Amino acid sequence: QVQLVESGGGLVQPGGSLRLSCAASGFTFSSSAMGWYRQAPGKERELVAAITSAGGGTYYKDSVKGRFTISRDNAKKTFYLQMNSLKPEDTAVYYCNAGWLSSPFGSWGQGTQVTVSS
């Protein structure tokens, strides 16, 4: 059964940094493009960043380009989102799942809350 566990969120000041982690199991991780999604209160979930199965290609939403970096470690079945220069508008619950070049699984984790506030 697919399992996706997000961690690393928290409360930070504007300009601060966080690193999110996603531990994956129950599917062939090394053949799946993976992505980070976020959902702010009252808004729909959106794809923020994604990475191809071998890590050779990446996608970023325009508003996070230059600030966020996605990476993966297929041996550990884990991928990451390094978030720098955080802004209040980055506040959301962040989720991981297959994405971009792979369709997301029907099961979503609980996500991890990121709050950027002064």
N, C-alpha and C positions, 0 to 999 in steps of 0.2 A: 504494500500500500504506500502511495506517495506520501512523503512527509517532508515538510519545509518548516524550518525553525529559524526565525529571525531574532537577532540580538544586537545590542550595542547602542540603542537609542538612549535619549536622556534630555535633560534641560541644559541649554547652553546660551551664552550671550551672543548677540550679533557679531559676526566676524570669527566666531569660534569654529571648532572642528569636531567631528565625530567619525568613527568608522563602524559601519554596520556589517554584520556577518550573516550569512545564510548557510545553514547546514542542511544538506539534501540527502534523501535516501528513498528507496523504493522504485527507482527507475534508472535508466542508463544515463547518468549525469553527463558523461563525456560525449554523448551524442546530441545533447540538448543545448540550444541557445538559451541563455538565462537572462532575466531582467529584474530590475527593481521598479516597483510601482509605488505610488503614494496616493493617499486620499485625505483631503482636508475636510473639515466639517461642512456638510451641505453641498459638497462637490463630488463629481464622479472620479473614480480611480483612473490615474493616468500613468503611462509608462515614462519613467524618468531616465533610465539608462539600461543598456543591454549589451551582451557580449556573445560572440559566436562560440560554438562548441569547443573549439581548440584555443580560443582566446585571441585569434588573429584579427578580428574586426569588432568595432564598438559603435554604439549609437548613444547619443545624448540629446535630451530635450534642449532646445535652444537656451532656455533660461538657466540651465545648470552648466553649460559648456565653460570650460576653464576653471570650474570650481569643484566638480565632482569627478572621480575616477573609479571606473569599475574594473575589477580583476577577478581571476578565478584560479583555483588550485584543484585540478581534476583528481589528483592523487588523494586529496583530502575530502573530495566531494563537497567543497565549500567555495562560495564566492563572496565578494566584498564590495562595499561602496564607501570609498573615502570621500568625505564631505568637508570641504574647506570653505572659508569665507561665508559662513552660513548667514542667511537672511531671515527675517520674520516670516516671509512668504514661503519658506521651506517647511514651515510647521505643518505636520501631517503624520498620519500613521503610515509607515513604510512596510511594504510587503515584498517578498520575493516569489518568483514563479518562472516557469518557462516563458519566453517572450521574444518578440521581434521575428526571428526566423523559425521559431517553434511556437505552437499554440499553447497558451497557459493551461495547466491542469485544472480540473474542476474543484479540487480541494485547495483552499487557501489557509495559511497559518494565521495566528492571531496578530501578526505584525508587531512592529516595535515603534513606540511613540517618539517622535522627534519634536521638541519644542524649542523654538528660538525666540528668546524674549530678553529685553533689557530690564 
